[in-house]
């Protein structure tokens, strides 16, 4: 049988939920166990079912490993409606979800909460303390917070939000007369999560013996190293992960399913990308001059771990620049960055422009200390007791 149109479905629901049914001329009362019928959170044929309730690998940085709700992908601005009559207990901005609305309900004598997240403006249509009707327009689909595209994240809490426990929204709604799988435009396949998920560290982070900063540091992990974790484990602020056989805990903000940029650099000449930080290491690929590189880690001696396109490797830092027309960047052990004047004379100016006043005239081989990153071909530096700006293309990292 083909799909029943939305109007026909509503008619069938209305018939099924009347206070009495007539069978062979006799009035028959509905079952005492019949559940209260609810309303769909989005109109029929306006959404697709995507991420389902249950254990999963983190889809984006800082995400959970157990999806507590059901995602309904829809166009930004699509009406979000209350699934049942209730009282608004949360509305507005919140970490992670961006913007949300939470409504408390009493259904069949039991307390439930419905949560609507990633909406455009959580308190734009309703306010905390307000009573809403079943099917009332309470928010609009958005992509606020940790989100990759417009969608509604719907959670159902048995016993109340925070104090109770979550249940699968699809099963909850289906039991109460609303089958979201039959009202959607499309349903993505519900897949079984793998036994282990691969991630990368999103920055330099400590691997600890427990889920908190008070626990012992087992080791320090560099940015963008491979770590593994199990789906559904530790759904709170911390993630249990394994690196080279050693298991510990890191905060979720430092766990990402993809590489995290640590900044950008540009090649000053044709350059070999190598498998290890050594000129004797295998050449992974040749890089053209002016190639844009993504930094993956901090300097290791004079070598930089980078990513070019989809290829990772090591390059010597002396051949890199902060900007396309900038000086080379080599930091000394103290962490400061220095360059040397590479022309016979160079004006130190009050601002980042040739139209600003001269502070001093620098001679070739004068050492300058970087006070900021390069921008627009200029950099703020210090020479002795004087500070100002110089054109970065006249600097070099080659010590005279």
N, C-alpha and C positions, 0 to 999 in steps of 0.2 A: 504494500500500500504506500502511496506517495505521502509526502509531508502534508499535514493538515494546516490550512491557512490560519493566521493569527486569530482572525475573528471567529472561526469555527472552534478553535481551541478554547477561547474564552467562553463560548457558549456551552461547550461540554463541561468546563469547570463549574460554570454557574449551575448547570443541571445537577452535577454530582454533589454540590454542596448545599442544596436546598434543605430546609428543615425536615422535609418528608419526601418520600418517593412513592409513586403509585405503581404497584405491580399487580396486574390482573384485577384491577379495580379496587384493590385494598391499599390503604395507607400504611407504609412501612417506615418506622423511625430509623435514622442512620445509626451506624454502630457507635457505641459509647466510646470506643477507642479511636474513632476517626480524629486525625490531627487537624489543627487549625490551618486553613489554607492561607498561604502567604502570597506576596507579589514578587515578580521578577525584578532584580535591581536595575536592569536595562531593558528597553523595549525590544520586542522580537525582531530578529533579522537586522540588528544594529551592531553585533559583536561577534568575535571569534573566541573560542575557548583555547587558551594557550597553556601557561604554566599551571600545573595541577597541585593539589594538596599532597604533601608528603615529603619524604627525604629527597635531597637533590644535591648536585654539585653547585657551588656558588656561581651564579650567572654573571655577576659583576663584582667589583671590589666592595668589600664590607657587607655583602649580602649574607643572608642566613643559609644554613645548610639543611634546614627543614622548612619547607614552604608551608606556612600556617594558614594559607588561604587559597582562593581560586582567582586566577587572572582572567579578565575579559577584555581583550583588545578591542578598542573602539575609537572612532574619530574624536579628536579633542573637542570638548564642548557638549558631547552627548549627555543627555539628562541621566542623572543617577537618582534612583528612587528608593525610598525606604521599603524594606521587605515586609515590614509589619508596623502596626501602631506602636509607639513607644516614646521615650523621653531622651533627648539629646544630652549626653554626658561628656562628650569631647567634641571640639570643633576648632579648627584653625591649624596653626603650624606645629610640626612635630619632627624630631630628628628621624631620619631614615625614610619615613613615608612622605615627607615634605608637607603636605596638607591632608587633613583627614576629618572624618565625622564618625562618631561612635554613638549608637543608639541602644538603650536598654529596653527590653521587651519582656512581657509575661505571656507565655504561650502554653496553653493547656496546664496552667498552674505552676509552670516552671520558668525560672529566669534565664534569659538568653541575651546576648549582646551581638549586634551586627556592626562590623567595622568596614568603612569605605575609605580607601587610601589612594594617594597620588592624585587627588582631585585638584582642580584649579584653585579654588578658594574655599577652604574648609568652613569658615564662618560667614561666607558671603550670602548664603540662603537660609541658614538656620543658626541659632545661638544655643549655647549651653543652657539647659533648663527648659527649653522649649519642647512642647508635646507635638509629635508629628503623626500624620495619618498613614495608613498602609498605602503605598504607591505614591506618596507625596514626593515632589521634586525637591531633593535636599542638597544636591551638589552637581558638579559637572566633571566629566572625565577629563583628566589632565595627565601630565608626566612629571609631576613635582617629586622632589626627593631622589632617592636611589632608583632610577627608572631609565629604561632605554627607549621607550616609545609610549604614546598615550595608551592608557589602559586603566581599568578599575581593578584594584586588588580588594577582594571581598573576604572577610573572615567572619566566622560564626563562633561565639564563645558560649559554651554551656555553663551556667552558673555565674555569668557576668565577666566582662573584660578584665583581665589581669588576675582575678581571684579564682576563676574557673579554668576550664580547659577547652582547647579548640576542637572542633569537629569538621569533617569534610563538608564544605558548603554545598557541593553537588548532591550529596546524600541527604543532607538536612532539608534542602529545598524540594528535592524529588519526593521525599516522604510527606511533604506538606503541599503537594499538588503542582509544583513547578519543576519541570525537567529542562534545565538549561541546555542540555545537549540537543534537544529537539527544537529549540527556539533560536539557535545560533545560525550564523551564515556558514561557519565551518568549525570543525573541531580538530585541533592538532592531536597527533597520536600521543597517548599516554605511555611513556617509556619507563622501563625499570632503571634506576640509577646504577652506575657501576660500583664495584666493591671499593674502589679508591678513586679519588679525584686529584688531578694534577693542577697545581697552582704555582704562582711566583710571589716572592716577597716584594711588596710595593715600596720598600725603602729599607734602610739599615735598621735592623730590629733585633731585640734580644729574645732568644728562645728560652723560656722559663719552665721550671719544674711543675708549675701549677697555673691556674687561670687568674692571674693577678700580678701587679707589680711588686707585691711583697714576697713573691716566691723567688727561689734561687735562680740565677742566670746560668743556664747550661752552656750556652755559647752565643756569640753574636753572629747573625746572618747578614751578609751583604745584600744590597738591592738586587732584585731580579734573579735570585737563585731558585732552583726548582724545589718545591716542597710538595708533600702529599697529605691528603686528609680524607677521612671517611664521610660519606654523605649522611646527614641526619645527626651527627655527633656534635655536641656542644652548640646548641642554637642561640646561646647568649652573646655576650660581648667578646668572648675569647674563643679561639679555634685551636683544637688539638691537631698538630701536624707532625710530620716526620721528615727529617733531612739526613740523608746518608745513613739510615738505620737508627738515628737517634730521635726519639719522640719527645715533644714538649708542647708548650703553649705560646701562642702569639696573639696579640690583639687583632680583631677582625679587620681593622682599618689597614693593616699591613699584609693582607692576603688578597691576591687578585688572580683571576683566571687568565690574565694576559700580562705582557710586559708593561712596566710603568716607566715613562720617560723621566730621567734624572737631569734633563736639560738637553741642549742642542749644541753641536759643533759643526764646523765646515772644514773641509780639507783645503790646504793652501797650495797643494800640488798633487799630481798623481801619486797614489799611495797604495801600499799593499795591506790588505786586511788579513791578519794572521790568526791561526788557531790558538796560539798561546802568546803571552807577552814576551816575545823574544824574536830577534831578527833571524834566528835559525829555525823558527817554527814554520810549519807548512803555511803557504799562502792560500787563503780561502777564496779570495777573489781580488781583482785589481779595482781600485776606486779611482774615479776621475777627479780632476781638480774641481773644487767648489761643490763637492758632494755634501749633501745634508745628512748628518749622522745623529742618531738618538743615543745619548749616553745611558748606559745601563748600570754602571757602578762608578764609585769614586776612583781616583787615580791609584794605580798600583805601581809605585815607583814613578817612572816616566811614561807608563803605558795606560791607555784608556780602553775600557771595555765598551763597545758600541754596537749598534744595530744599523745596518744599511739595507733598506727594503725589508726582506724577510731573512737576511743573513746576519748572524752574530759573529764577532771576532774582536781582535785587539789591534790597535794602531798606536804609533808613537805620538805622544802629546805635542811634541815640538812642531808637528806638521798640521796642527789644528788651530782654528780660530773661533772666537766667540761669535763673530759676525763675518759676513762674506768679505768685508774689506778691513777686518780687524787684525790686531797683533796676535801672535801666537801666545798660547796660555800654558805656562809651566809654573807650578806652585812649589815653593821651597818647603822643607820639613815643618816650618811653623804654620803653614797653611796660607801665608800671604802670597800674593801674586805680584811678580815684578816683570818689567820689560826694560829694554834699553833703546835709547834714541838711535835711529838708523839713518839719519840724514845729518848734514853738516850743522844746521841750526833748526830748531823747532820752537814755535811760540807756545808758551803755557798761557791759556786764556781764561778769563773770568767765567765764561759760559761756553756752551757747546755750539759755537758758531764763530766764523772768522770775523764777524762784525762786532764781537765783544772785545773789551779792553785786554791788552797784554799784561799778564802778571809777571812773566819773566821770559827770557830767551834761553833755551836749553841747547847745549852743545852735543855733538855726536858722542855716543857711548854713555851719556848721562843715564843713571838708573832712576826709574820712576816706580812708585808703589801704587798698585791699583786700589782705588777706594770704592769702586762700583763696577758693575758689569758694563760691557760696551753697548752702546745704543746709538743707532743712526750714524755710525762711523766715528763717534767720539767716546772718550772715556775720562772719568774723573780720576786724577792721580795726585800723589804727593811727592814733592822733590825737596828734600831737606825740611824746612819749616813752612814751605809754601804749598798751597793746593790750588788746583785749577783743572782745566780741560785741555786735552790734546787730541789731534786727529790720529786715530788708532792705526791707520795705514802706515804711519811713519815710525812705528815701534817694531821691535823684534825681540824674540825670546833668547836669541843667541848672545850669551855673555861675551863681551869683548875681551 
